Amino acid sequence: MKTPSENMIDPSETETLTKELIGRESVTRTLSGSDSGRPTRGGPGKSPWNETLLAEWIGRWFGARKIRCVLRDIPDGRKNVFAFLPGEARKTVILMGHFDTVPSSPGQVTGPAGGRDDGYLYGRGSLDMKSGIAVAMKLMEYWNAGPARPAVSVLFVATCDEEVESVGILEAAGFIGELKEGTSPGAVALTGGSPCDFLGVINVDYTTERYPGDPEYHAWNGTIGKMLAGVYVRGYQTHAGEYFRGFGAMGLLSRLITAIDGCSGLAGAAPPPVTLKVADAKEEYNVMTSPSGWAYFNIFSTGNTPSQVMLQLREISDSVIGGYLGDLNRNFEAYASAANIPAGGIIWEVKTRTWSEIRQAAVSKAGTEKVREICDEMMSPERPGDVRERSFALVERVLALLDERDPVVVLMFLPPFYPYISPDAGALRRELDHAIASVGAGAGAGSIAAGVAITVEDFYPYISDMSYLRIEPEIRRTVGELTSEMPAWGRGYHLDFDTIAKVDLPVINAGPYGFGAHQPEERVEKSYTYRVLPRLLDVLVSRLK
């Protein structure tokens, strides 16, 4: 068993490299010179993408160290980075991360209070996840310099867009498939034409405490999945002074939000659903109620399929509608009594429907071609809003075809979709245990690793690029139940499930440790990240055969 050296890589060098990466703006979908790194519309022919500038810098870094490296364009012109160290055999492990970030927060902390070193490195991207990229880059440099090069080949993959819709890894998956064959020009340029027999993926995305005060560090086997569920509510508009002559879309929507947000029954052991956005149809102030409203929810999954989630959402909606109508009638009776007017009850028929149901009803009413034309028109990227907002606008337009006036709740799925990957019991998982034991065994009393407890948990609990490197059989079987309920499918959003299935690799996550990802106080713990983590990864990769 390999015993790791305490100073195999100088921690200060990795910290310096992390600072260099942090200092190079790479907020997702931003152009060089854009306003404070805020996402902006743009593309080829305009200022360079910030992500491309950083990819090119990483490419030069590898080139200066004589490590094979290629940059690969994604459709909008941004670039992924691939570097390759050949081993003694075709067996290859993927060391992966992303170098894009979310925008800085107001009041982003860039250093410790008082300027004293408190053991953390601060700044946007310090934890998520430029420290992980830095550790992987320094390991590639260390292995390339020898004499400790692993027996297996190592493919370094750094993607340019994980934070929005993971379009970086979706393009990278196709190239990984090419590397398995080894014959494409791109594959030959990187590996020399030798096919890669991939063992699995080591992702170096961030880790943090599982609960306040958690004393342990964690690696993860498999990854969580995500569905984005949309809820559209059409009401019946009225003047604010005639509340009971209308039907409050936002009143019902608020009840649905309350019922879905935080509902652990929709996620099981995964973090519960959370509301990501809410909007109504009004564009200016007036005293009319809103005719409609919508919301979408992040729903994590460690086993639920889209059809199971849709069934649960329908049950929740039907129950909420029943309760809302009951309260509406009771409130009207109380109002009528107080206002001394007749009360006769309020009668509304409110149904829960899905996108596929209203689309089929529209086809029956107006014909397939008419519905197709409307779908293409409303989902055109030239229309306002992103693909999710255009999806709700399409639902509203299709409902108008039906010539119905009753209130309705429409359920749907929206982009992006992240498949879950179940924990794997293969070689990567077994050697991770051995590597953790080895790092602990090699830690003397004065070692920085002394007393460090690392546990392996199932299902990495944060959205990550790992989701697009394997498709579980139950997801593959039920994918039609996702796409049939997604207005954007094939019109602004698509996943190449065939390519993902060809990659088909087990995934683990062993990354830097810290706090405050996506928050003003984002920071990475330097002792674990720059001392313990490189040795853990070195032993893990070196044990693979």
C-alpha positions in Angstrom: 0.0 0.0 0.0 1.3 3.4 -1.0 2.0 5.7 2.0 1.5 9.3 1.0 4.1 11.9 1.5 3.2 14.8 3.8 4.7 17.3 1.3 4.1 15.6 -2.1 2.8 18.9 -3.4 3.6 22.2 -1.7 0.3 23.4 -0.3 1.3 27.0 -0.9 1.7 26.4 -4.6 -1.9 25.0 -4.9 -3.2 27.9 -2.9 -1.4 30.3 -5.2 -2.8 28.5 -8.3 -6.3 28.7 -6.7 -5.9 32.5 -6.2 -4.8 32.8 -9.9 -8.0 31.0 -11.0 -10.2 33.1 -8.7 -8.6 36.2 -10.1 -9.7 35.3 -13.6 -13.4 36.1 -14.1 -15.5 33.1 -15.3 -19.1 33.8 -14.3 -21.2 31.5 -16.5 -22.2 33.1 -19.8 -20.3 36.4 -19.4 -18.3 38.2 -22.0 -15.0 39.9 -21.3 -15.6 43.4 -20.2 -19.3 42.8 -19.2 -20.8 44.6 -16.3 -19.3 43.2 -13.1 -19.3 39.7 -14.5 -23.1 39.5 -14.7 -24.6 37.1 -17.2 -25.3 38.7 -20.5 -26.5 37.8 -23.9 -23.8 37.5 -26.4 -21.7 35.0 -28.3 -19.4 34.4 -31.2 -18.2 37.5 -33.0 -18.4 39.7 -29.9 -16.0 40.1 -27.0 -14.5 36.7 -25.9 -16.3 34.7 -23.3 -14.7 34.9 -19.9 -14.9 31.1 -19.6 -13.0 30.8 -22.9 -10.2 33.1 -21.7 -9.8 31.0 -18.6 -9.9 27.8 -20.6 -7.1 29.1 -22.8 -5.1 30.1 -19.7 -5.5 26.6 -18.3 -4.5 25.2 -21.7 -1.3 27.3 -21.7 -0.6 26.1 -18.1 -0.6 22.5 -19.2 1.3 23.3 -22.3 4.1 24.8 -20.3 4.4 21.6 -18.4 4.5 19.4 -21.6 1.1 17.8 -20.7 -1.1 16.9 -23.6 -4.0 19.3 -23.7 -6.8 20.2 -26.1 -9.6 22.8 -25.9 -13.0 21.8 -27.3 -15.7 24.2 -28.3 -19.2 23.9 -27.1 -21.9 25.2 -29.6 -21.9 28.8 -28.4 -18.1 29.1 -28.7 -17.1 28.6 -25.1 -14.5 25.9 -24.4 -13.9 22.9 -22.3 -10.4 21.8 -21.3 -9.1 18.2 -21.7 -5.6 17.1 -20.6 -4.2 13.6 -20.7 -1.5 11.6 -19.0 -0.8 8.2 -20.6 -0.4 5.3 -18.2 1.0 1.8 -18.8 -2.3 0.5 -20.1 -5.6 1.6 -21.7 -7.3 1.8 -18.3 -8.2 5.4 -17.7 -9.7 7.4 -14.8 -11.4 10.8 -15.3 -10.5 13.6 -12.9 -13.2 16.2 -13.5 -14.4 19.6 -12.4 -15.9 22.9 -13.7 -14.3 26.3 -13.8 -17.4 28.6 -14.2 -18.9 30.3 -11.2 -22.1 32.1 -10.2 -21.9 35.9 -9.9 -20.4 37.5 -6.8 -22.9 38.3 -4.1 -23.4 41.8 -2.7 -20.8 42.2 0.0 -18.7 39.3 -1.3 -16.0 38.5 1.3 -12.5 38.4 -0.2 -10.4 37.9 2.9 -10.5 37.1 6.6 -11.7 39.8 9.1 -8.7 41.9 10.2 -6.5 40.5 7.5 -5.2 37.6 9.7 -5.0 34.1 8.2 -7.9 32.2 9.7 -7.2 29.0 7.8 -9.6 29.8 4.9 -9.2 31.2 1.4 -12.1 33.5 0.5 -13.8 34.7 -2.7 -16.2 33.7 -5.4 -15.1 30.3 -6.7 -12.7 29.6 -3.9 -14.9 26.6 -2.8 -17.1 26.1 -5.9 -14.9 25.0 -7.4 -11.6 26.6 -8.5 -9.8 25.0 -5.5 -10.8 21.6 -6.8 -9.6 22.5 -10.3 -6.3 23.7 -8.8 -5.8 20.5 -6.8 -6.5 18.4 -10.0 -4.1 20.6 -12.1 -1.3 20.3 -9.5 -1.8 16.5 -9.3 -1.5 16.2 -13.1 1.8 18.2 -12.9 3.0 16.0 -10.0 2.2 12.8 -11.8 3.7 14.0 -15.1 7.0 14.9 -13.4 7.3 11.3 -12.0 8.5 9.0 -10.7 5.1 8.5 -9.1 3.1 8.5 -12.3 0.0 6.2 -11.9 -0.2 2.9 -13.8 -3.6 4.0 -15.3 -4.0 6.9 -17.6 -5.6 10.1 -16.3 -8.0 12.3 -18.3 -8.4 15.8 -16.8 -11.7 17.4 -17.8 -12.6 20.9 -16.9 -16.0 22.2 -18.1 -17.1 25.8 -18.9 -20.7 25.7 -17.8 -22.0 23.7 -14.8 -23.7 26.5 -12.9 -26.6 27.1 -15.4 -27.5 24.0 -17.4 -24.3 22.0 -17.5 -23.9 22.4 -21.3 -20.2 22.0 -20.8 -20.4 18.4 -19.7 -23.1 17.6 -22.2 -20.7 18.4 -25.0 -17.8 16.8 -23.1 -19.7 13.5 -22.8 -19.6 13.2 -26.6 -15.9 13.6 -26.7 -15.4 11.1 -23.9 -17.4 8.7 -26.1 -14.9 9.5 -28.9 -12.0 8.8 -26.6 -13.5 5.3 -25.9 -13.2 4.6 -29.6 -9.9 6.4 -30.0 -10.1 7.0 -33.7 -11.5 10.5 -34.2 -9.1 13.3 -35.0 -9.8 14.9 -31.7 -9.1 11.7 -29.8 -5.9 11.1 -31.7 -4.8 14.7 -31.0 -5.1 14.1 -27.2 -4.3 10.4 -26.6 -2.4 9.5 -29.8 -5.2 7.2 -31.0 -5.1 4.7 -28.2 -8.7 3.9 -27.0 -9.4 4.7 -23.4 -10.9 2.0 -21.2 -12.5 4.1 -18.6 -12.7 2.9 -15.0 -14.8 5.8 -13.6 -15.0 9.4 -12.7 -13.5 11.3 -9.8 -15.3 14.6 -9.5 -13.6 17.3 -7.4 -16.6 19.5 -6.7 -16.9 21.0 -3.2 -17.9 19.3 0.0 -19.1 20.8 3.3 -20.7 19.8 6.6 -23.9 17.7 6.4 -25.3 19.5 9.4 -24.1 22.3 11.7 -21.2 21.1 13.7 -20.6 18.0 11.6 -17.0 16.9 12.7 -16.3 14.8 9.6 -15.2 15.3 6.1 -17.0 13.5 3.3 -16.6 11.8 0.0 -19.6 10.8 -2.0 -20.6 7.7 -4.1 -23.1 8.4 -6.8 -25.0 11.7 -7.2 -28.4 13.1 -6.6 -30.7 13.9 -9.5 -33.0 16.9 -10.1 -36.3 17.6 -11.8 -37.5 21.2 -12.3 -41.3 21.1 -11.8 -43.5 23.9 -13.2 -46.9 24.8 -11.9 -49.1 27.2 -13.9 -52.4 28.5 -12.5 -55.1 30.3 -14.5 -57.6 32.1 -12.5 -60.6 34.3 -13.3 -59.7 38.0 -13.3 -61.8 40.5 -11.3 -61.7 43.9 -9.7 -60.2 43.9 -6.2 -63.5 45.2 -4.8 -65.4 42.2 -6.2 -63.1 39.5 -5.0 -65.7 36.7 -4.9 -66.7 37.3 -8.6 -63.3 36.1 -9.7 -61.0 33.3 -8.8 -57.6 34.2 -7.4 -54.8 32.6 -9.4 -52.2 33.8 -6.9 -54.2 32.7 -3.9 -54.3 29.2 -5.2 -50.7 29.3 -6.4 -49.5 30.5 -3.0 -51.2 27.4 -1.4 -49.5 25.2 -3.9 -46.2 26.7 -3.1 -46.8 26.1 0.6 -47.7 22.5 -0.1 -44.7 21.8 -2.4 -41.9 23.9 -0.9 -40.1 21.8 1.7 -42.3 18.7 1.2 -39.9 15.9 2.1 -42.4 13.4 0.8 -41.4 14.5 -2.7 -37.7 13.8 -2.1 -37.3 11.2 0.5 -33.7 11.2 1.9 -32.8 14.0 -0.6 -33.0 17.7 0.3 -36.6 18.8 0.1 -38.1 20.8 -2.8 -37.5 24.5 -2.9 -39.3 27.3 -4.9 -36.8 28.8 -7.3 -39.1 31.4 -9.0 -42.6 32.8 -8.8 -44.3 35.3 -11.2 -47.7 36.5 -12.2 -49.1 37.8 -15.5 -49.4 41.5 -14.5 -46.9 43.9 -15.9 -48.1 47.1 -14.2 -50.0 48.3 -11.2 -53.8 48.2 -11.3 -56.6 47.0 -9.0 -57.4 43.9 -11.0 -56.4 40.5 -9.8 -53.8 38.7 -11.8 -55.3 36.4 -14.4 -52.6 33.8 -14.0 -49.4 32.9 -12.2 -46.6 30.4 -12.2 -43.8 28.9 -10.1 -41.1 26.4 -10.6 -39.5 24.1 -8.0 -36.2 22.3 -7.6 -37.0 18.7 -6.8 -34.1 16.4 -5.9 -34.3 12.7 -6.4 -32.3 9.6 -5.3 -34.7 7.2 -6.9 -38.0 8.8 -7.9 -38.7 8.8 -11.6 -40.4 11.7 -13.4 -43.7 9.8 -13.6 -43.7 9.1 -9.9 -43.0 12.8 -9.1 -45.7 13.9 -11.5 -48.2 11.6 -9.8 -47.3 13.0 -6.4 -47.6 16.6 -7.7 -51.1 15.8 -9.1 -52.2 14.4 -5.8 -50.9 17.5 -4.0 -52.6 19.8 -6.5 -56.0 18.0 -6.2 -55.8 18.2 -2.4 -54.9 21.9 -2.4 -57.6 22.7 -4.8 -60.2 21.0 -2.6 -59.0 22.9 0.4 -58.9 26.2 -1.4 -62.4 25.9 -2.7 -63.7 24.9 0.8 -62.0 28.0 2.3 -63.3 30.2 -0.5 -66.9 29.2 0.2 -66.4 29.6 4.0 -64.9 33.1 3.5 -67.7 34.1 1.2 -70.3 33.1 3.8 -68.5 35.0 6.5 -68.2 38.1 4.2 -71.9 37.9 3.2 -72.9 37.7 6.9 -70.8 40.7 7.8 -71.8 42.7 4.8 -75.5 41.7 5.2 -75.8 40.4 1.7 -77.2 37.0 0.5 -74.9 34.1 0.5 -75.5 31.2 -1.9 -72.2 29.5 -2.2 -69.5 29.8 -4.9 -69.3 27.1 -7.6 -66.0 26.7 -9.5 -64.8 23.6 -11.3 -61.0 23.6 -11.0 -59.0 20.7 -12.5 -55.4 19.6 -12.3 -54.0 18.9 -15.8 -50.6 18.1 -17.2 -48.8 19.6 -20.3 -49.4 16.5 -22.3 -53.1 16.6 -21.5 -53.7 20.1 -22.6 -51.5 19.7 -25.6 -53.5 16.6 -26.7 -56.8 18.5 -26.1 -55.5 21.4 -28.2 -54.6 18.9 -31.0 -58.1 17.5 -30.9 -59.6 21.0 -31.0 -57.3 22.8 -33.6 -55.2 20.1 -35.3 -51.7 18.9 -35.0 -50.2 21.4 -37.4 -51.8 24.4 -35.6 -50.4 23.2 -32.3 -47.0 22.6 -33.7 -46.9 26.1 -35.2 -47.8 27.6 -31.9 -45.2 25.5 -30.1 -42.5 26.6 -32.5 -43.5 30.2 -32.4 -43.8 30.5 -28.6 -40.5 28.6 -27.9 -38.5 30.5 -30.4 -35.3 31.9 -28.7 -36.2 35.3 -30.3 -39.1 35.6 -27.9 -38.7 37.2 -24.5 -37.6 35.3 -21.5 -35.5 32.1 -21.0 -36.6 28.7 -21.9 -38.6 28.2 -18.7 -40.5 31.5 -19.1 -41.3 30.7 -22.7 -42.6 27.4 -21.6 -45.2 29.0 -19.3 -46.1 31.4 -22.1 -46.7 28.4 -24.4 -49.0 26.8 -21.8 -51.0 30.0 -21.7 -51.3 30.1 -25.5 -52.3 26.5 -25.8 -55.0 26.9 -23.1 -56.4 29.7 -25.1 -56.9 27.3 -28.0 -59.3 25.3 -25.9 -61.8 28.2 -25.5 -62.3 27.3 -21.8 -62.7 29.9 -19.0 -62.6 27.7 -15.9 -59.6 28.0 -13.6 -57.0 25.3 -14.1 -53.7 24.1 -12.7 -51.2 22.8 -15.3 -48.2 20.7 -14.2 -45.1 20.3 -16.3 -41.4 19.7 -16.2 -38.9 22.4 -17.2 -35.2 22.4 -18.1 -32.8 21.3 -16.9 -33.1 17.7 -15.9 -30.3 15.9 -14.0 -30.5 12.1 -13.7 -29.5 10.6 -10.4 -26.7 8.0 -10.4 -26.9 5.2 -7.8 -23.9 4.4 -5.7 -21.6 1.9 -7.3 -19.8 -1.0 -5.4 -17.0 -1.4 -8.0 -13.3 -0.8 -8.0 -13.5 3.0 -7.7 -15.5 2.7 -4.5 -13.4 0.0 -3.0 -10.1 1.8 -3.7 -11.6 5.0 -2.2 -12.0 3.2 1.1 -8.4 2.0 0.9 -7.2 5.5 0.1 -9.0 6.9 3.1 -7.4 4.3 5.3 -4.0 4.9 3.8 -4.1 8.6 4.3 -5.1 8.0 8.0 -2.4 5.4 8.4 0.2 7.7 7.0 -0.7 10.6 9.4 1.7 10.8 12.3 1.0 12.7 15.5 2.3 15.9 14.0 0.7 15.5 10.6 -2.0 17.8 9.3 -4.1 14.7 8.6 -4.0 13.5 12.2 -7.5 13.2 13.6 -9.1 13.9 10.2 -12.1 11.6 9.7 -13.4 11.0 6.2 -16.6 9.1 5.6 -18.1 8.0 2.3 -21.8 8.8 1.8 -24.2 7.9 -0.9 -25.6 10.4 -3.4 -23.6 13.6 -3.7 -26.3 16.1 -2.4 -25.6 19.0 -4.8 -26.4 19.3 -8.5 -23.3 18.4 -10.5 -21.9 17.4 -13.9 -21.6 13.8 -12.8 -25.3 13.3 -13.6 -24.6 13.2 -17.3 -22.1 10.4 -17.3 -24.5 7.5 -16.6 -28.2 6.7 -17.1 -29.8 4.3 -14.7 -32.0 1.7 -16.3 -35.2 3.0 -14.6 -34.5 6.5 -15.9 -33.9 5.1 -19.4 -37.2 3.2 -19.3 -39.2 6.2 -18.2 -37.5 9.0 -20.1 -40.6 9.4 -22.3 -42.6 10.3 -19.2 -40.3 13.3 -18.7 -40.1 14.5 -22.3 -43.8 14.2 -22.9 -44.5 16.6 -20.0 -41.8 19.1 -20.9 -42.9 21.9 -23.3 -39.3 22.8 -24.1 -38.3 19.3 -25.1 -36.9 19.5 -28.7 -37.6 23.3 -28.7 -34.7 24.8 -26.9 -33.8 21.9 -24.7 -32.6 18.4 -25.4 -30.5 15.7 -23.8 -28.6 13.1 -25.8 -29.4 10.1 -23.7 -27.8 7.8 -26.2 -24.4 9.5 -25.8 -24.7 9.5 -22.0 -25.6 5.8 -22.1 -22.4 5.1 -24.1 -20.3 6.8 -21.5 -21.9 4.8 -18.6 -19.4 5.3 -15.8 -19.5 5.1 -12.0 -18.9 8.4 -10.3 -17.6 9.5 -6.9 -16.9 13.0 -5.6 -13.9 13.8 -3.4 -13.3 17.5 -3.4 -12.3 20.5 -1.4 -14.0 21.3 1.9 -15.4 24.7 3.0 -18.4 26.8 3.6 -20.7 29.3 1.9 -20.8 28.1 -1.7 -22.8 30.7 -3.8 -22.9 33.0 -0.7 -21.0 36.2 0.2 -18.9 34.3 2.8 -17.7 31.5 0.4 -14.4 30.1 1.6 -12.3 27.0 1.4 -10.6 25.3 4.3 -6.9 25.3 3.3 -5.5 22.5 5.5 -7.9 19.8 4.2 -8.1 21.1 0.7 -4.4 21.7 0.0 -2.8 19.0 2.2 -5.1 16.1 2.8 -7.2 16.1 -0.4 -4.2 15.8 -2.9 -2.8 12.9 -1.0 -6.1 11.2 -0.8 -6.6 11.5 -4.6 -3.0 10.5 -5.3 -3.4 7.3 -3.4 -6.8 6.6 -4.9 -5.6 7.0 -8.5 -2.3 5.2 -7.8 -4.1 2.1 -6.5 -6.2 1.8 -9.7 -5.1 -0.8 -12.2 
